[in-house]
């Protein structure tokens, strides 16, 4: 019997932050979880939006200004955030940033 799995030795090396713009790469997509790796160029911003499902942000490299609802935080390498569905948020890269986004999908009957 073969067990299928997905493996990345070093997530931070799976995407190179661009000089300008934002790159995204879907690493895994399944019934309950979608995993997207982002690379932000320095100064780039993902403007305020809401999550349609619960999500986790994990900053793997760099520093960013992270707005969650009415709070503003400084995110850095190692920062981890769980966001409930519907939370307003935005991200502005202070340096080149690599961030892992985990979208937690609702179970389907």
N, CA, C and O of each residue as an XYZ file, in Angstrom:
436
protein
N       0.829     -1.173      0.000
C       0.000      0.000      0.000
C       0.886      1.254      0.000
O       1.839      1.345      0.774
N       0.566      2.214     -0.870
C       1.323      3.449     -0.967
C       0.524      4.588     -0.353
O      -0.651      4.777     -0.670
N       1.163      5.337      0.519
C       0.541      6.510      1.101
C       1.023      7.734      0.325
O       2.226      7.945      0.174
N       0.091      8.527     -0.160
C       0.452      9.729     -0.900
C       0.618     10.878      0.071
O      -0.208     11.073      0.963
N       1.678     11.633     -0.101
C       1.898     12.789      0.746
C       2.544     13.896     -0.076
O       3.042     13.665     -1.178
N       2.527     15.096      0.480
C       3.157     16.249     -0.139
C       4.265     16.713      0.784
O       4.070     16.804      1.996
N       5.431     17.010      0.217
C       6.605     17.320      1.027
C       7.363     18.497      0.422
O       7.611     18.526     -0.784
N       7.731     19.465      1.257
C       8.604     20.573      0.860
C       9.696     20.669      1.910
O       9.398     20.809      3.096
N      10.932     20.598      1.505
C      12.054     20.621      2.445
C      12.220     22.001      3.086
O      12.510     22.101      4.278
N      12.038     23.066      2.296
C      12.215     24.427      2.809
C      11.228     25.345      2.096
O      11.498     25.817      0.992
N      10.086     25.597      2.729
C       9.021     26.398      2.105
C       9.500     27.773      1.660
O       9.095     28.254      0.602
N      10.352     28.407      2.447
C      10.808     29.762      2.121
C      11.546     29.812      0.783
O      11.655     30.875      0.172
N      12.047     28.670      0.332
C      12.776     28.637     -0.941
C      11.895     28.253     -2.131
O      12.368     28.195     -3.266
N      10.610     27.992     -1.866
C       9.694     27.577     -2.943
C       9.194     28.748     -3.782
O       8.663     28.540     -4.872
N       9.355     29.974     -3.291
C       8.988     31.161     -4.065
C      10.014     32.249     -3.766
O      10.412     32.442     -2.618
N      10.429     32.945     -4.794
C      11.372     34.051     -4.645
C      10.578     35.349     -4.709
O       9.923     35.605     -5.718
N      10.614     36.190     -3.652
C       9.878     37.449     -3.725
C      10.367     38.264     -4.927
O      11.573     38.410     -5.123
N       9.443     38.793     -5.729
C       9.855     39.583     -6.898
C      10.346     40.970     -6.471
O      10.081     41.408     -5.352
N      11.061     41.659     -7.365
C      11.470     43.036     -7.087
C      10.238     43.927     -6.973
O      10.180     44.821     -6.129
N       9.252     43.670     -7.837
C       7.994     44.411     -7.813
C       6.858     43.414     -7.955
O       6.977     42.422     -8.675
N       5.752     43.684     -7.263
C       4.579     42.827     -7.400
C       4.490     41.764     -6.324
O       5.276     41.718     -5.378
N       3.492     40.908     -6.513
C       3.218     39.819     -5.580
C       3.053     38.541     -6.385
O       2.279     38.500     -7.342
N       3.772     37.509     -6.003
C       3.642     36.190     -6.621
C       2.851     35.287     -5.684
O       2.968     35.393     -4.463
N       2.053     34.406     -6.254
C       1.407     33.388     -5.417
C       1.512     32.050     -6.131
O       1.434     31.973     -7.357
N       1.687     31.013     -5.350
C       1.812     29.652     -5.892
C       1.033     28.700     -4.993
O       1.328     28.573     -3.805
N       0.037     28.033     -5.569
C      -0.712     27.034     -4.809
C       0.153     25.787     -4.692
O       0.564     25.204     -5.695
N       0.424     25.382     -3.444
C       1.262     24.210     -3.187
C       0.435     22.954     -2.963
O       0.884     21.844     -3.248
N      -0.793     23.139     -2.444
C      -1.616     21.992     -2.086
C      -3.066     22.444     -2.087
O      -3.388     23.524     -1.591
N      -3.939     21.616     -2.646
C      -5.364     21.930     -2.650
C      -6.129     20.626     -2.480
O      -6.040     19.722     -3.311
N      -6.879     20.545     -1.393
C      -7.616     19.336     -1.063
C      -8.991     19.745     -0.554
O      -9.283     20.937     -0.457
N      -9.833     18.781     -0.230
C     -11.197     19.055      0.230
C     -11.251     20.014      1.415
O     -12.141     20.862      1.475
N     -10.321     19.898      2.354
C     -10.387     20.664      3.605
C      -9.302     21.726      3.741
O      -9.356     22.533      4.670
N      -8.310     21.749      2.836
C      -7.175     22.651      2.993
C      -6.636     23.100      1.638
O      -6.423     22.292      0.734
N      -6.422     24.411      1.523
C      -5.701     24.955      0.377
C      -4.506     25.707      0.929
O      -4.643     26.519      1.845
N      -3.329     25.437      0.371
C      -2.087     26.033      0.836
C      -1.500     26.861     -0.298
O      -1.237     26.348     -1.386
N      -1.295     28.158     -0.029
C      -0.770     29.073     -1.045
C       0.450     29.783     -0.466
O       0.406     30.302      0.650
N       1.539     29.800     -1.234
C       2.756     30.484     -0.827
C       2.838     31.808     -1.584
O       2.695     31.842     -2.806
N       3.067     32.893     -0.849
C       3.149     34.223     -1.452
C       4.564     34.767     -1.347
O       5.264     34.529     -0.362
N       4.972     35.495     -2.369
C       6.195     36.282     -2.342
C       5.818     37.725     -2.623
O       5.253     38.031     -3.673
N       6.129     38.614     -1.686
C       5.827     40.038     -1.827
C       7.124     40.798     -2.074
O       8.099     40.611     -1.346
N       7.144     41.650     -3.087
C       8.253     42.573     -3.248
C       8.190     43.625     -2.154
O       7.114     43.914     -1.631
N       9.336     44.200     -1.804
C       9.377     45.236     -0.765
C       8.425     46.368     -1.130
O       8.433     46.854     -2.261
N       7.600     46.789     -0.164
C       6.665     47.888     -0.375
C       5.334     47.478     -0.989
O       4.422     48.299     -1.080
N       5.207     46.228     -1.408
C       3.953     45.776     -2.020
C       2.887     45.572     -0.957
O       3.193     45.279      0.199
N       1.625     45.730     -1.363
C       0.524     45.643     -0.414
C      -0.619     44.813     -0.969
O      -0.996     44.945     -2.134
N      -1.157     43.965     -0.129
C      -2.404     43.257     -0.414
C      -3.452     44.065      0.336
O      -3.518     44.017      1.564
N      -4.279     44.817     -0.412
C      -5.215     45.744      0.219
C      -6.256     45.003      1.043
O      -6.429     43.791      0.922
N      -6.948     45.771      1.891
C      -7.897     45.183      2.835
C      -8.964     44.349      2.128
O      -9.558     44.769      1.134
N      -9.181     43.174      2.666
C     -10.208     42.260      2.163
C     -10.621     41.354      3.319
O     -10.047     41.429      4.406
N     -11.607     40.505      3.088
C     -12.034     39.565      4.119
C     -11.786     38.142      3.638
O     -11.771     37.870      2.438
N     -11.595     37.252      4.582
C     -11.400     35.840      4.276
C     -12.772     35.162      4.197
O     -13.605     35.345      5.084
N     -13.005     34.392      3.154
C     -14.283     33.694      3.002
C     -14.336     32.409      3.823
O     -15.366     31.737      3.886
N     -13.204     32.078      4.452
C     -13.112     30.892      5.308
C     -12.021     31.148      6.341
O     -11.198     32.042      6.142
N     -11.986     30.398      7.434
C     -10.893     30.572      8.392
C      -9.550     30.371      7.686
O      -9.444     29.586      6.743
N      -8.529     31.090      8.155
C      -7.225     31.019      7.497
C      -6.106     31.181      8.513
O      -6.295     31.730      9.599
N      -4.929     30.684      8.125
C      -3.718     30.845      8.913
C      -2.686     31.539      8.035
O      -2.483     31.156      6.883
N      -2.030     32.568      8.587
C      -0.905     33.230      7.937
C       0.354     32.841      8.695
O       0.400     32.939      9.922
N       1.371     32.404      7.972
C       2.655     32.077      8.597
C       3.739     32.782      7.792
O       3.968     32.466      6.624
N       4.398     33.736      8.429
C       5.448     34.504      7.756
C       6.757     33.731      7.845
O       7.256     33.453      8.936
N       7.304     33.389      6.689
C       8.501     32.553      6.620
C       9.772     33.369      6.437
O      10.868     32.912      6.759
N       9.612     34.598      5.910
C      10.777     35.438      5.641
C      10.327     36.887      5.536
O       9.276     37.170      4.961
N      11.107     37.802      6.084
C      10.858     39.223      5.914
C      10.011     39.841      7.013
O       9.690     39.209      8.020
N       9.658     41.120      6.779
C       8.861     41.879      7.738
C       7.732     42.579      7.010
O       7.896     43.037      5.879
N       6.569     42.661      7.677
C       5.396     43.280      7.063
C       4.549     43.969      8.117
O       4.597     43.633      9.300
N       3.770     44.946      7.655
C       2.741     45.547      8.491
C       1.475     44.752      8.210
O       1.039     44.641      7.064
N       0.894     44.204      9.259
C      -0.276     43.341      9.134
C      -1.428     43.997      9.874
O      -1.324     44.275     11.069
N      -2.524     44.244      9.173
C      -3.705     44.812      9.802
C      -4.753     43.711      9.912
O      -5.106     43.067      8.924
N      -5.246     43.509     11.141
C      -6.265     42.501     11.437
C      -7.424     43.219     12.112
O      -7.319     43.624     13.270
N      -8.526     43.375     11.390
C      -9.633     44.155     11.937
C      -9.161     45.578     12.163
O      -8.718     46.238     11.223
N      -9.249     46.067     13.405
C      -8.826     47.426     13.733
C      -7.419     47.486     14.325
O      -6.963     48.560     14.717
N      -6.730     46.359     14.395
C      -5.386     46.320     14.976
C      -4.324     46.239     13.889
O      -4.524     45.611     12.850
N      -3.183     46.890     14.149
C      -2.038     46.804     13.247
C      -0.880     46.180     14.016
O      -0.547     46.611     15.119
N      -0.277     45.163     13.419
C       0.831     44.444     14.045
C       2.037     44.466     13.115
O       1.901     44.677     11.910
N       3.202     44.248     13.678
C       4.392     44.030     12.875
C       4.601     42.524     12.781
O       4.738     41.844     13.797
N       4.624     42.015     11.568
C       4.885     40.590     11.354
C       6.340     40.439     10.920
O       6.882     41.284     10.207
N       6.956     39.354     11.363
C       8.344     39.077     10.998
C       8.490     37.572     10.797
O       7.532     36.823     10.986
N       9.663     37.138     10.422
C       9.912     35.710     10.245
C       9.471     34.960     11.499
O       9.916     35.263     12.606
N       8.598     33.987     11.312
C       8.100     33.192     12.424
C       6.726     33.605     12.918
O       6.108     32.861     13.680
N       6.223     34.773     12.509
C       4.890     35.205     12.954
C       3.835     34.253     12.405
O       3.885     33.862     11.239
N       2.880     33.884     13.254
C       1.798     32.943     12.916
C       0.494     33.535     13.415
O       0.391     33.948     14.570
N      -0.516     33.575     12.528
C      -1.806     34.166     12.869
C      -2.935     33.272     12.383
O      -2.926     32.835     11.232
N      -3.913     32.992     13.249
C      -5.159     32.335     12.818
C      -6.218     33.415     12.702
O      -6.396     34.211     13.623
N      -6.923     33.449     11.577
C      -7.983     34.435     11.352
C      -9.315     33.720     11.166
O      -9.401     32.763     10.397
N     -10.356     34.177     11.866
C     -11.670     33.598     11.624
C     -12.229     34.081     10.290
O     -11.791     35.096      9.749
N     -13.182     33.352      9.782
C     -13.887     33.730      8.559
C     -14.437     35.149      8.718
O     -14.985     35.496      9.764
N     -14.285     35.967      7.671
C     -14.868     37.297      7.650
C     -14.028     38.403      8.256
O     -14.452     39.559      8.232
N     -12.844     38.101      8.805
C     -12.008     39.129      9.413
C     -11.379     40.010      8.324
O     -10.776     39.503      7.378
N     -11.527     41.330      8.468
C     -10.869     42.262      7.547
C      -9.365     42.231      7.827
O      -8.939     42.231      8.982
N      -8.575     42.205      6.765
C      -7.129     42.206      6.958
C      -6.421     42.741      5.715
O      -6.970     42.737      4.613
N      -5.188     43.202      5.925
C      -4.333     43.643      4.824
C      -2.883     43.388      5.214
O      -2.560     43.226      6.391
N      -2.013     43.355      4.203
C      -0.594     43.072      4.420
C       0.211     44.052      3.581
O      -0.056     44.224      2.391
N       1.204     44.699      4.205
C       2.113     45.566      3.472
C       3.532     45.135      3.791
O       3.948     45.156      4.949
N       4.275     44.745      2.765
C       5.640     44.243      2.943
C       6.608     45.395      3.193
O       6.726     46.304      2.372
N       7.304     45.351      4.337
C       8.345     46.343      4.633
C       9.659     45.946      3.972
O      10.468     46.796      3.599
N       9.855     44.638      3.836
C      11.033     44.049      3.179
C      10.464     42.990      2.226
O       9.256     42.755      2.248
N      11.283     42.346      1.395
C      10.749     41.201      0.645
C      10.213     40.166      1.640
O      10.857     39.871      2.646
N       9.027     39.619      1.346
C       8.331     38.726      2.283
C       7.955     37.425      1.592
O       7.541     37.421      0.433
N       8.104     36.318      2.315
C       7.530     35.035      1.906
C       6.542     34.649      3.008
O       6.900     34.590      4.184
N       5.291     34.388      2.609
C       4.226     34.082      3.560
C       3.430     32.881      3.076
O       3.080     32.779      1.900
N       3.154     31.979      4.001
C       2.330     30.809      3.718
C       0.908     31.091      4.188
O       0.693     31.499      5.330
N      -0.053     30.874      3.310
C      -1.471     31.026      3.628
C      -2.115     29.649      3.620
O      -2.013     28.916      2.636
N      -2.778     29.297      4.717
C      -3.532     28.051      4.810
C      -5.008     28.409      4.876
O      -5.443     29.048      5.834
N      -5.777     28.014      3.888
C      -7.223     28.243      3.875
C      -7.899     26.978      4.367
O      -7.732     25.906      3.784
N      -8.670     27.107      5.452
C      -9.287     25.954      6.115
C     -10.738     25.832      5.622
O     -11.621     26.569      6.061
N     -10.956     24.907      4.724
C     -12.260     24.750      4.100
C     -13.239     24.030      5.020
O     -12.855     23.153      5.794
N     -14.490     24.410      4.923
C     -15.541     23.757      5.718
C     -15.755     22.342      5.199
O     -15.613     22.079      4.004
N     -16.093     21.445      6.099
C     -16.381     20.065      5.704
C     -17.678     20.055      4.903
O     -18.637     20.751      5.236
N     -17.689     19.264      3.859
C     -18.914     19.100      3.066
C     -19.597     17.798      3.464
O     -18.943     16.772      3.648
N     -20.919     17.852      3.593
C     -21.620     16.622      4.008
C     -21.553     15.544      2.939
O     -22.090     14.452      3.128
